[in-house]
């Protein structure tokens, strides 16, 4: 006797749940992006009272944080659209964040050898992972 697959009825269809979750995550990321922009503007205005190096440092830190938010946003959109590049976007966001940390360490405390070496190993591993994911896609 052959068994036939019976379609399982859900209270709420899966695509509706995915669309709602996608919308919630997108709104939260956009709120975070706006919060970073507002915080960056406040920090830059306060830095003008200190010196120009502080302005440059704060602008660079916040610009790199915005890049991380954009990479995460692209990853989220790609993931919920069902495309396969979300892993690449997540690796790119992680790389952006680690590079941001390297720049912050250099600007704040100079070259701390052990921290730079540890972050360089992480960057190397992420770059290799990105290469492998991208190479697999081709």
Buried (B, 14 or more C-beta within 10 A) or exposed (E): EEEEEEEEEEEEEEEEEEEEEBEEBBEEBEEBBEEBBEEBEEBBEEBEEEEEEBBEBBBBBBEBBBBBBBBBBBBBBBBBEEEEBBBBBBBBBBBBBBBBBBBBBEBEEEEEEEBBEEBEEBBEEBEEBBEEBEEEEE
